[in-house]
Amino acid sequence: NVISINGNSITKDKTLRSKLSIEPGDYLNKYKLKKSQEDLSKLKYVNSVKVSEIENDSLTDIEFKIDENTKTGNFLLGGNFSGDTGIGFGLGLKDYNILGSGNEIDLSINVNAEKSLYSLKYSQYDLLNSNLINTYSLFNQESDLSSSFGFKTRNQGFGYNLSYSANESLSFSLGAEYEAIEGHSASNNNSYITDNISNFDQIVFNFIINKNTTNNFLYPTDGYHNRLSLKISPEEISDDSYYRALLSSKIYKKF
């Protein structure tokens, strides 16, 4: 009859409802009800969920009581010193539930004498299908390679990635990234330097399969995480064509 959600002070009601497998007007399906409870409990901004059923004649009202995790973001600030690159600092901002939308943002800035990097990543969960995630990325990097290679570079680009969770442990993603590379400020006219003074375009397509059975997404102590990544930069549209396949496996066991 009615589905009510209580206990959320930050997360929007429509964000939580998009994770439910059952809707008002459906037949009361115990499996869908349990799955909805489990799906909500697995969210990074939810600690636990309690479900109550209230009989109302031939109908049933359902209440989801949310114990919300209100501390979903972190701010990082660090510094370093190297005899090679001198003094540097890093700034990071990450939030798993920005403005209560259930979406994620990851911002990082790193600067030293040779390199400055700015990158921004935003992940948006589909409200109609919470198994679909749209990720948008933007980056800019300035590198001063004058002392080592005799020129400077500027890398700017953006990317898009679509991820799909087939089940609790298996996910797929498909995406593309465009990068514009500019080599400039040559220190002399030697050919090995001037060959890099130009504008280069790079387009990379990627496909990833993830199998993750670990018991905790931050600090796992049991399970395994296998990841297969394929990247292709076609010769017809990229100045530096290549293909790359990476397979990684992490196994966790608590003794």
Secondary structure as UniProt FT lines:
FT   STRAND          3..6
FT   HELIX           13..17
FT   TURN            18..19
FT   TURN            24..25
FT   HELIX           30..41
FT   TURN            44..45
FT   STRAND          46..56
FT   TURN            57..58
FT   STRAND          59..68
FT   STRAND          73..82
FT   TURN            83..85
FT   STRAND          86..95
FT   HELIX           98..100
FT   STRAND          104..111
FT   STRAND          115..125
FT   TURN            130..131
FT   STRAND          132..144
FT   TURN            146..149
FT   STRAND          152..165
FT   STRAND          170..184
FT   HELIX           191..194
FT   TURN            195..196
FT   STRAND          199..212
FT   STRAND          223..233
FT   TURN            235..237
FT   STRAND          242..252
//
